[in-house]
Amino acid sequence: DTAVSQTPKYLVTQMGNDKSIKCEQNLGHDTMYWYKQDSKKFLKIMFSYNNKELIINETVPNRFSPKSPDKAHLNLHINSLELGDSAVYFCASSQVRGMNEQFFGPGTRLTVL
Amino acid sequence: DAKTTQPPSMDCAEGRAANLPCNHSTISGNEYVYWYRQIHSQGPQYIIHGLKNNETNEMASLIITEDRKSSTLILPHATLRDTAVYYCIVRVNYGGSQGNLIFGKGTKLSVKP
């Protein structure tokens, strides 16, 4: 029983395309997150979101947008993909915002050619 | 910006205790110390957290100095599966962007047979 799942696991695409990564959690958590891990292995928060509030890291380009159809899902849409977007993207969730323990998904490795 | 300092790498013999240090000399009174780890090609995994007192769970023990300026994560009997990057994170335990996890470079622990 996977707690936080992401699809696809691997995504290879051309520059300029628009793509989405899906995330689902079956933990009943209120808050979900997206993180980006670059080639140097630095892991950075991109968004945190619950049904009340979206908090965006100011360094995230507006080509990135989270969309939440319901509490259990937080999808990441990326428009006009650039080479620098190549990274591993992790989804996570916590019971409430700021809760101590976050559960992470397995990651999606995005490669932009 | 990470507010912690960790050694970049450590080795440990299988079956021995692994003691991972972390310095957080500028920690505030309302900031907790969290430990996560990331096994290769997986999402980060929560290990333990504490404020002042030492903490123990099924995975590890956390020893926080009395002045709270440093801490040590102890894996009592390291196994090969504990090989991972270990992140020490200080954060407040409430919502908003200040409650986000900020990952530094961590310590790459290699458990050797």
Interface residues (C-beta under 8 A of the other chain):
Chain A: V4 Y33 K41 F42 L43 K44 I45 S48 I55 N57 F90 A92 V96 R97 G98 N100 E101 Q102 F103 F104 G105 P106 G107
Chain B: Y32 Y34 Q38 S41 Q42 G43 P44 Q45 Y46 H49 V85 Y87 V92 N93 Y94 G95 G96 S97 G99 N100 L101 I102 F103 K105
